[in-house]
Amino acid sequence: MNAVTPIDTQDARDIYEAVGLKVTPVGPVLGAEIAGVDLERPLSPEQVTAIRTALLQHKVIFFRGQDISHEAHVAFGRNFGELEGHPVLPHVAGHPMILDIVGVDGIEWTEASIPGGRASDKWHTDVTFREAPSMGGILRMRTMPALGGDTLFADTVAIWRDLPDRMKARLEGLQAEHDILQSFGGRVSDEKREELRRTTPPVAHPVARTHPETGEKALYVNRTFTSRILGVDEGESRELLRYLTNRVKQPEYQVRFKWSPNAIVFWDNRPTQHYAVLDYWPQHRVVERVTVVGDRPY
C-alpha cells in the first residue's frame, strides 16, 4: 500500500472552510474540537473528506452536543469504512454494530474490585489482537458521571519520533505478539476462553507500524494486548515492553477529553492509544462505540 504525504495546514484549512467546518486544536500534540456539522443528518462527500482530513491531521477529534440516533451513529461510521462488532463486548439491542460499554470495557465495578481496576493501567490501541485491527472508533456518551470519567489519548507517532536513535534501531524490523486473552481471558467462561483460543489466536504486528494514509511511523505495542516481542529472549521482551508502554504514560504525548452530554469522540486507532479514567465509581458511565474496520499493519 502506498502512503500519501500528509496534507499541509493551509490545504486542510481550505477544505474545512469550504464546508463550514470549524476545527479548533485542543492540545499541542494531538486533538481538535469540531463544530459546524450535525451528525444526525447525512453528510455530503465534501463533509466526509473534511472530517477525515481533520482526523488525519489531529488523530482524535471531538464533537459536542450531538444527540444522534443509533441509526445516525451507524451511518456516520459507515462514511469511513465497513463496521465491525467485537468477540466479547456486548452490543446495543437491535444494533449489532454498536458496542454497549458499561464502565471500562464493559466491567461493572464493585467496592471490592475497584482498587484493582484503578491499578490495571488500561492504556491500549483497540483490538490489536485482530490480523487487521480497526481503523478508528467513534464513541458516544450515553450516561456520564457528575464528575470524572475523562478519556486520555496519546500520540504514538510522537512517542516513536522521540525514542533514542539506538532504541529505534534495535526495534526496527521486530514484531510483537498481540493476544486477546491477555485482557479478556480472565473475565470470560472457560468455554468462551477456549472459543477465543480457536477463533482469535495470537497475531504478530510490527513494533512500529507505518500509517497507510499519512506515511507516519508509530509505536505499535500496548500494555493491554501485547504479550511479548518476538525474536528476543523473554527477559529483553519484558524490559522493552515495560520501557515502551511507560512512554505512553507521559503527559507530554497526551490530550485529555472532558466529556459533556451527547459528546462524540472519533479517534484514529492506528497512531494513538487511549485510556478511560476510572475515577467516578460508584457513579455510572455508559458509552456506545461504532468501530471502523482497518487494515493489516505494515
C-alpha positions in Angstrom: 0.0 0.0 0.0 1.4 3.4 -1.0 1.4 6.0 1.8 0.4 9.6 1.0 2.1 12.8 2.1 0.2 14.4 5.0 -1.9 17.3 3.8 -0.4 20.7 4.8 -2.1 23.1 7.2 -3.3 25.6 4.6 -4.8 22.9 2.4 -6.6 21.5 5.4 -7.9 24.9 6.4 -9.3 25.4 2.8 -11.1 22.0 3.0 -12.7 22.9 6.3 -13.8 26.4 5.3 -15.4 25.0 2.1 -18.0 23.1 4.1 -18.3 25.4 7.1 -16.4 23.2 9.5 -14.6 24.9 12.4 -11.6 22.8 13.6 -10.0 24.1 16.9 -6.9 22.3 18.2 -7.3 21.4 21.9 -3.8 20.2 22.6 -0.3 21.0 21.3 0.4 17.3 20.2 -3.0 15.9 19.2 -6.7 16.5 19.4 -9.2 19.0 17.9 -12.8 20.0 18.5 -15.1 20.1 15.5 -18.1 22.4 15.1 -20.3 23.3 12.2 -21.8 19.9 11.4 -24.9 18.0 12.5 -24.1 14.3 12.7 -27.8 13.3 12.8 -28.1 14.4 9.2 -26.5 12.6 6.2 -23.1 14.1 5.3 -22.0 15.3 1.9 -18.9 13.8 0.3 -17.2 17.1 0.9 -18.0 17.0 4.6 -16.8 13.4 4.9 -13.5 14.5 3.3 -13.2 17.4 5.7 -13.8 15.2 8.8 -11.3 12.6 7.5 -8.8 15.3 6.9 -9.2 16.6 10.5 -8.9 13.0 11.8 -5.6 12.5 9.9 -4.3 15.9 10.9 -5.2 15.7 14.6 -5.5 11.9 15.3 -8.5 12.4 17.6 -11.5 14.7 17.0 -14.3 15.8 19.4 -17.9 16.8 18.7 -20.1 18.4 21.3 -23.9 18.3 21.7 -24.6 15.6 19.1 -27.9 14.0 20.3 -27.9 11.4 17.5 -30.0 8.3 17.0 -28.4 4.8 16.9 -29.2 4.8 13.1 -27.3 8.0 12.6 -24.3 6.7 14.7 -24.0 3.7 12.4 -24.5 5.9 9.3 -21.8 8.3 10.4 -19.3 5.4 10.9 -20.1 3.9 7.5 -18.9 7.1 5.8 -15.3 6.0 6.8 -15.5 2.2 6.0 -17.1 -1.0 6.9 -18.1 -1.6 10.5 -17.3 -4.5 12.9 -18.5 -5.9 16.2 -16.5 -7.4 19.0 -15.9 -11.0 20.1 -16.5 -10.3 23.8 -18.2 -6.9 24.4 -22.0 -6.8 24.1 -23.8 -4.7 21.6 -26.8 -2.4 21.9 -30.1 -4.4 21.4 -31.1 -4.3 17.8 -27.9 -2.7 16.7 -25.1 -5.3 16.3 -22.6 -2.7 15.1 -22.9 -0.5 18.2 -21.0 -1.7 21.3 -22.7 -1.1 24.7 -19.8 -0.4 27.0 -20.5 -0.1 30.7 -17.7 1.2 32.9 -14.3 0.3 31.5 -14.5 -2.3 28.7 -17.9 -3.5 30.0 -16.8 -4.2 33.6 -19.3 -3.4 36.3 -17.2 -2.4 39.3 -17.8 -3.1 42.9 -16.3 -1.8 46.1 -14.1 -4.9 46.3 -12.9 -4.8 42.6 -12.5 -1.1 42.1 -8.9 -0.8 43.6 -7.6 -3.5 41.2 -9.4 -1.8 38.3 -7.8 1.5 39.1 -4.4 -0.1 39.2 -4.7 -2.1 36.0 -3.3 0.5 33.6 -5.5 0.0 30.6 -3.7 2.1 28.0 -4.4 0.4 24.7 -5.0 0.5 21.0 -8.3 -1.2 20.2 -8.4 -4.8 19.0 -4.8 -5.2 18.1 -5.4 -8.9 18.6 -7.0 -8.9 15.1 -5.0 -9.5 12.0 -6.5 -6.2 10.7 -7.1 -4.0 13.8 -9.7 -1.3 13.5 -9.1 1.9 11.6 -11.0 4.0 14.2 -13.5 4.2 16.9 -16.5 6.5 17.3 -17.6 6.8 20.9 -20.8 8.4 22.0 -21.5 9.3 25.7 -24.8 7.9 26.9 -24.6 8.0 30.7 -22.0 10.2 32.3 -21.0 10.7 35.9 -21.3 14.1 37.5 -17.6 14.3 37.8 -14.7 12.2 36.3 -14.8 9.6 33.6 -12.5 11.6 31.2 -10.7 9.8 28.4 -7.0 10.3 27.6 -5.4 9.9 24.2 -1.7 9.5 23.4 0.1 10.2 20.1 2.2 7.1 19.3 3.8 8.9 16.3 5.3 11.5 18.6 6.4 8.7 21.0 8.2 6.8 18.3 9.7 10.0 16.9 11.2 10.9 20.3 12.7 7.4 21.0 16.5 7.4 21.1 18.0 6.5 17.7 19.7 3.5 19.3 16.4 2.2 20.6 14.7 2.7 17.2 17.5 0.9 15.5 17.0 -2.0 18.0 13.3 -2.2 17.3 13.3 -1.7 13.5 12.0 -4.9 11.9 10.9 -6.6 15.1 7.4 -7.9 15.6 5.3 -8.3 18.7 2.6 -10.8 19.6 -0.9 -9.5 20.5 -3.3 -11.8 22.3 -7.0 -11.2 23.2 -6.7 -13.5 26.2 -4.2 -11.2 27.9 -7.0 -8.8 28.5 -10.3 -10.7 28.2 -9.1 -14.2 29.2 -9.7 -13.7 32.9 -13.2 -12.4 32.6 -14.9 -14.9 30.4 -16.1 -18.5 31.0 -13.8 -21.5 30.4 -15.9 -22.3 27.3 -15.6 -18.8 25.9 -11.9 -18.8 26.6 -11.4 -22.0 24.6 -13.6 -20.5 21.8 -11.4 -17.4 21.7 -8.2 -19.6 21.5 -9.7 -21.2 18.4 -11.3 -18.2 16.7 -8.9 -15.4 17.7 -5.4 -16.8 18.1 -2.5 -14.5 18.8 -1.2 -12.4 15.9 2.1 -10.7 15.2 2.3 -7.0 14.2 5.4 -4.8 13.7 6.6 -3.0 16.8 6.5 0.2 14.7 3.8 0.4 12.0 3.5 2.8 9.1 0.3 4.8 8.8 -1.3 3.8 5.4 -2.7 7.3 4.7 0.0 9.7 6.1 3.1 7.6 5.9 4.0 8.4 9.5 5.6 5.7 11.7 4.0 5.0 15.1 4.9 2.8 18.0 2.5 -0.2 17.9 2.7 -2.1 21.2 0.3 -1.6 24.1 0.1 -2.9 27.6 -3.4 -4.4 27.3 -2.9 -6.8 24.3 0.8 -7.0 23.5 2.0 -10.2 25.2 5.7 -10.3 24.0 8.2 -9.0 21.5 9.3 -11.8 19.1 12.9 -12.5 18.2 14.3 -11.6 21.5 14.6 -13.5 24.8 11.9 -13.4 27.4 13.8 -11.0 29.7 14.6 -8.5 27.0 11.0 -8.7 25.8 9.7 -7.8 29.3 12.2 -4.9 29.6 11.4 -3.5 26.1 7.7 -3.7 26.7 8.0 -2.0 30.1 10.1 0.8 28.6 7.8 1.4 25.6 4.5 1.2 27.4 5.7 3.6 30.1 6.4 6.2 27.4 2.7 6.3 26.6 2.0 7.4 30.2 4.0 10.7 29.7 1.6 13.7 29.7 3.7 15.4 27.0 2.2 13.0 24.5 -1.4 13.2 25.6 -4.6 15.1 25.4 -7.4 14.7 27.9 -11.1 14.9 26.9 -13.7 16.0 29.5 -17.0 14.6 28.4 -20.2 16.5 28.1 -23.8 15.3 27.4 -24.1 13.8 23.9 -20.4 14.3 23.1 -18.8 12.1 20.4 -15.1 11.2 20.0 -13.7 9.9 16.8 -10.1 8.6 17.1 -7.7 7.2 14.5 -6.8 3.9 16.1 -3.6 3.4 14.1 -1.4 6.2 15.6 -3.0 6.5 19.0 -3.6 4.8 22.3 -6.4 5.7 24.8 -7.3 5.3 28.4 -10.7 5.6 30.2 -10.1 7.2 33.6 -11.7 5.1 36.4 -12.3 7.8 39.0 -16.1 8.1 39.1 -17.2 4.9 40.9 -19.8 4.5 42.5 -21.4 6.7 39.8 -22.1 5.1 36.4 -20.6 5.7 33.0 -22.1 4.1 29.8 -20.7 4.8 26.3 -21.6 3.4 22.9 -19.0 2.7 20.2 -19.1 2.1 16.5 -15.9 0.6 15.1 -14.5 1.1 11.6 -12.7 -1.9 10.0 -9.0 -1.3 9.5 -6.1 -2.9 7.6 -3.2 -5.2 8.4 -0.3 -3.2 9.9 2.9 -3.0 8.0 
